[in-house]
Amino acid sequence: MKKWLSLGLVCAMCASLVSPVYADDAKDYKVAMICDSSINDGGWGAACYNAMVAACEKNGWTYEVTDGIGQDEYYDSIAAFCALGYDMIYAPGNQYTDAVLQAAEEYPDIAFALLNGGEGTPAEAVNGNVTSLLPNAQQIGWIAGALAGLMTESGTIAFIGGMELDTTKGKYAGFSEAAAFVGEKEGKTVTTLDPVYAGSFDASDKGIEFAKAMIDNGADVFFGDASAVDSGARQAIDEANKAAGEIKIYDIAQPADILGQNECIICSQVTDNSAMVSASMEAVEAGTFGGEVIYGTLQNGTLSAGKIADLVPEEVKTKYEEYLQQMMDETFMK
């Protein structure tokens, strides 16, 4: 689904989108989301959209979205929503930072919630109307890496990224270090191949290409931060397993629990962004929004591991759950 709002449509749409005036002056809060991937991609786009919907249901906000947009459309999409009087713009990715900061300067009365925004980004907003929602990238990588370290038989694992963002690089670093640590505890050496980046989040053909090459290099457990690119990688993994006659190459999904979507998926790293989006909405209503970083961690329930596939032996499940508890207790790798 793509709902494109151009600046040329603003005047025509204003009449239909203006909230009715009630006698008690109750405010009808509205949030708009822009997204360069599809909200039906079964990955990042879908999870971020669902987080917004859940937060809106909790807080009584209404919402709109435009998805599948190109990089050159980021600012215009945001500006169109701003011109329509939305209270908050929700941009789910660090790649939107420049467009968000530009719009935030031009629309000082609108709140901008930037998922995976940098820690220093709110301070760059001259009007103090930007907040970064920042899931802990290292912990995300740890959740996947610990299981990869337990499950790899070849000792080689792989990571595929959409764009070379700081958050994506942080996930790769956490994935690699956790897998190596757990592997050593299990008496094996685990090496992560150098990360590859598709340059976008919707190039599923790149995911197929990358996964095939990494399988040829011995990778038997995959993790990614690439939305539709990840879907392409899983397609290639499933095909390789089918050709081999058994499932011996695995994928760990993110950021939603999609166990069962592909045969190769053994678990998902789950990020519940709705809590951070909801906190942003509450701050808007209270008049306190902007200039801060809202963190998402294992400890506050934003991050977790999803259901584990039957492909994972019971003894491995037990060890994995023990490592997850160490992460919760902040004793992992210490």
N, C-alpha and C positions, 0 to 999 in steps of 0.2 A: 504494500500500500504506500502510495506517495501522495501526500497532500501538499501541493506546492502553493505557497502564498507569495506572490510577487508584490512589489511595491505598487504596481499599477492596479492591483485589486483592492488596495486598502480602503479607498473611499467607498467602493461599491459594497464592501463587506462590513463596514463599521456599523451600519444601521442594524444589521442582523445579529451582531455580536455584542452590542452594548448591553450591559446588564440592566434589568428593570430596576426602577427606584422604588424602594419599599418605604413604608411610613416610618419604620424603626431604623431606617438608614443602615440596615444590615449590608455588609459588603460581600459581594460575590467575587471571591479570589480566583484568579486564572493563572495557569502555568502553561508555557509552551516549550516543547522539546524539538531540537533539531538533531538530525542524525545522518551520518554519511553512509551507514550500512542500513539494511532493511530491518524493520521491527518484527519481521517474520523469519529472521535468519536462524532461529533456534540457538543463537549464541549471544554475543554481546549486545547487539541491537535489541533483540527481544527481551533480554534480562533488564536492560536499562529502561525500556519502555514499561515493562511490567512493574518495575520499582516505582516509576512515576504514578502509574495507575493506582497501585496499592496505597501510596502516600496520599493521593487525592481522595481516595475512598475514606481513608482514616480522618482526613482533615476537612472534608467537605468542599474541596476545590474542584473546579472544572479544568479541562486540559485540551490541548491540541498538539499535533505533531506533524512535522514534515520530515520524511526520511528519504534515503537513497540520493542525497544531494552530493554534488562535487565540491572540492575544496574552494573553488572560485564562487560558490554559492553560499558559503557559511555566513558572511556578513549580511548579505542581502536578505537571507532567510530570517536572521535574528532581527534585523531592522524592521522587516515587515510586521513581525509579531509585536515589536516595541511600539510601532505606530498604531497598532490596534489596541494598545492599552493593557497588555498582559502585565500582571504584577511581578512575575518571575520568569526568567528564561533558564531552562535546564539544558546544559550542553554536556553530553556524556563522553568527554574525552579531552586529553591534553592538547590534541590537535586543533581544538577550537579556541585556544588561548588568545591568539592575536585578534581574532574577530570579536571575541567577548570583551576584551579590554577596549577595543575601539568603540563598540556599541555602548559599553558601560560609561565611557566618557561623554558620549553624545546623549545618553538617556539616564541622567543621574537619579531619577526617581524610580527606576526599575531595578529589581534584584536579579543578580546573575549567579546561578549555582553551577560551578564548573567541576564535574566529576573527573577525578584523576588530575585535577589542577595542581600546579606546583605549590610548594609550601610558601614560596615568596610571591606568588601571583596576587593574592589579595592586597598586598602592600603596593603593588604597581597600579592599582585602580585609583585614579585621582579623586574620585567621588566616594571611595570607600564602600562601593555597592557590589563587590564581588566576594564570594566565599568559595574556597576550594573544598571539595568533598573527596577525601583521600583515603581509600582502602590501603592497608599496609602491604605494599608490593612484595616485600621480603617474605611475610607470612603467607601470602598467596603462593609464592614459589615454593616455600617449605611444604605446604600441604600436598602439593603435587610431587615434589622432589622426594619426599620420604617414601611414598608409595612406589615411585619409579625405582628408587634404590633397592627396595625389597623385591620388586618384580623382575627386574632386568636379568636375563640369563647371558646375554652377550657382553654385558658390561658397558654398552654404548647406548646412550639415550639422546633424544633430540628435542629441540625447541624451535617453533616457527612463530614469527612475529608479523603483525600487519604493517605497522610503521615503527620506525626506530625512535620511540618516545622514551622519556626517562622512566616512566612507570613500567613500560614493557621490558626495558633493560633491567629494572629492579626485580621483576618477576623471574627473568632468566637467571639472574645472579642467585636468587633464593633457591630456585629449582636446582641449579647446578651444585650449590654448596650442600644442600640437604641430601641430595642423592649420593654425593661423594661421602658424606659423613655416615649415612645409614649403611651404605655399601661396605665401608670399612668395618663397621660394627658387625656386619654379616660375613666378614672375611673375604670380601671381593673388592676389586678396584672398579669404580664406576666413573666413566668419562662422558661428559656432555659435549656433543658436537658444537662447533661454532654456530651461533644463532643465524638464521636467515630471515630477511624481511621482504615482504611482497610489495611494499610501497603503497598499499591500500588495504582495506578490510573486506573488500568484496570480490577479489580476484581468486575465485575458487580454483581456476586452472593453475594458478601459481602454487596453491596448496598441494595439488596433485603432483606437479613437477617436483616440488621440494621434497615431499614425502618419499617419492620413488627414489630420488637420489640419496636420501638419508638411509633408507632401507638398504640400498646397495652398499652403503658404508657401514652397515652392521647395526643400525639403530633398531631397538625392539620395544622401546617405550617412548611415546611422544606426549608433549604438552605444548600448548600454544596460547597466543594472545592475539588472535587474528580474525575472529568472527567467521565470515564465509570462507576465508582462506583455510581455516581449521576444518570446515566441512569438506573441502576438497581433499585435504590431507587424510581425513578419515575414509573417504571414498577409496583413495589409493591403498590405505592400510587394509581395508576390508577386501579389496581385490587381491592383494598379496597373500592374505590369509586363505582366501578361497583357492588360489592357485596352489598353495602349499598343502591344502587339505586339512588344516587345523589352525586354531587361533593362537598364534605365538607372538604376534606383534600387537601392542596395546596402545590405547590413547587414554589420556586423562583430560576430561573436558573442563570447561569453565565458561562463564561464571554462574551458570544455572545447572541444576541437577538434571542431566539428560540421559541418565543410564537407560539403555535399551534403544536409543535412537540409532546407534550403530553397533554391530557385533563387537567391534574392537574396544569399545569404551568399558573401562573397568571401574571408574569412579569419576566424580566431578568435584572440582573445587568450586564452592558455592559462595557468592558474594551477594548479600542482601542489602542492596543500595537504598532500599525504601526507607530504612531508618534514618539515613543521612539526608535524604530528600525531605522526609517528614520534619526533621529538625530544622531544615532551612525554611519550610513553610511556616512553622511555628514562630521562627525568628522574624519573618516578614510580618506576620500578624501582630507580633509584639513590638514592632518597630526597632528591633535590635539587629537586623540582618546586616552582614557585610564585614569585611576586614579580618576574617578568621579562617582557620582550617578546622573542618570537622573530620576527625579520623575514624576509620573503620578497621576494627581488629577482631581477632579471635576472642579477646577478652570481653568485648562489648556486644558480641553476637552477630556482628556484621559478616564475619568470615567463618566458614566451616567446611567440612568435607561431606559430600553427599552419600547416597547409598553405594555400597560396594558390590561389585558383580560376583556371581558364583565362580567365575574364572579365577578369582583370588582364593587361594587355599586358606582354610580356617586359621592355621597357625600364623600365616602372613597377616590376616585381618587383625588378629590379636596383637601382634607386634606393631602394626600400623596404628591401632587405637592407642597403644601405649605411647608412641611417639607424638600423636596428636595431643594427648594429655600433657606431655612434657612441654609442648608449645603453649598450651593454655597456662601452665604453671610457670612459664618463662624460664624453664630449665633446659630447653632443647639446645643441644650443641655446647653445653657449658660443663 
